[in-house]
Amino acid sequence: IAADPTRHIIKQLNMVDPDEKDSSGQQTPSRALHIVGADKKIKLSFLYPASTGRNMDEVLRVVDSLHKASHHKIATPAN
C-alpha cells in the first residue's frame, strides 16, 4: 500500500485510470496487486479499475499456485 496524495507515483507507473475520477474531478489510480518472489522478481501483476474489488479467493489461489510451482514443476489451472 502506498500513499500518493500528489498522484506523482501513479502517473510515473502509468496506473491512472482514464475513465474514473474522484469527487474533485481528478483521475483515480487503478487498483494494482503485485506479487514479488523470493528472487525479487515480479511473479504476478493484477491491474484493474478502482471500481472493481479484489477476489481474495483468487489471490490466495494464485499465491498457493506460485508457491507450489516454485517447489515442483507443475501447473495449477483454475478450478
C-alpha positions as CSV (number, residue, x, y, z in Angstrom):
1,I,0.0,0.0,0.0
2,A,1.4,3.4,-1.0
3,A,0.2,6.8,-0.1
4,D,0.4,9.2,-3.1
5,P,-1.6,12.4,-2.3
6,T,0.1,14.3,-5.2
7,R,-0.6,11.4,-7.7
8,H,3.1,11.6,-8.8
9,I,3.8,7.9,-8.3
10,I,0.6,6.7,-10.1
11,K,1.4,8.8,-13.1
12,Q,5.0,7.6,-13.2
13,L,3.9,4.0,-13.0
14,N,1.1,4.5,-15.6
15,M,-1.5,3.4,-13.0
16,V,-4.0,6.3,-13.8
17,D,-7.5,5.0,-14.7
18,P,-8.5,7.0,-17.8
19,D,-12.2,6.7,-17.0
20,E,-12.6,7.0,-13.2
21,K,-12.5,10.4,-11.5
22,D,-12.8,11.4,-7.8
23,S,-15.2,14.0,-6.4
24,S,-12.8,16.8,-7.3
25,G,-12.6,15.7,-10.9
26,Q,-9.0,14.2,-10.7
27,Q,-8.3,10.8,-12.3
28,T,-8.0,8.0,-9.8
29,P,-5.5,5.2,-9.7
30,S,-6.2,1.8,-11.0
31,R,-6.1,-0.9,-8.3
32,A,-2.9,-2.9,-8.5
33,L,-1.6,-6.0,-6.8
34,H,2.0,-7.2,-7.4
35,I,3.4,-10.4,-6.0
36,V,7.2,-10.4,-5.7
37,G,9.0,-13.7,-5.3
38,A,12.0,-14.5,-3.1
39,D,14.2,-13.8,-6.0
40,K,12.9,-10.2,-6.0
41,K,11.2,-10.6,-9.4
42,I,7.6,-9.8,-10.1
43,K,5.7,-13.1,-10.3
44,L,2.2,-11.7,-10.8
45,S,0.6,-8.3,-11.5
46,F,-3.2,-7.7,-11.3
47,L,-4.3,-4.3,-12.6
48,Y,-8.0,-3.4,-12.6
49,P,-10.3,-0.4,-12.3
50,A,-10.8,1.4,-9.0
51,S,-14.4,0.5,-9.1
52,T,-13.6,-3.3,-9.0
53,G,-12.9,-5.1,-5.8
54,R,-10.4,-7.9,-5.2
55,N,-11.4,-11.5,-5.2
56,M,-9.4,-12.7,-2.2
57,D,-10.1,-16.4,-3.1
58,E,-8.4,-15.8,-6.4
59,V,-5.4,-14.0,-4.8
60,L,-4.9,-16.9,-2.4
61,R,-5.3,-19.4,-5.2
62,V,-2.5,-17.6,-7.1
63,V,-0.2,-17.4,-4.1
64,D,-0.7,-21.1,-3.5
65,S,-0.1,-21.9,-7.2
66,L,3.1,-19.8,-7.3
67,H,4.4,-21.4,-4.1
68,K,3.7,-24.9,-5.5
69,A,5.2,-24.1,-8.9
70,S,8.4,-22.8,-7.3
71,H,9.0,-26.1,-5.5
72,H,7.7,-28.5,-8.1
73,K,7.4,-28.4,-11.9
74,I,3.6,-28.3,-12.0
75,A,0.8,-26.2,-13.5
76,T,-2.3,-25.3,-11.5
77,P,-5.1,-24.3,-13.7
78,A,-8.2,-22.7,-12.2
79,N,-11.0,-25.0,-10.9
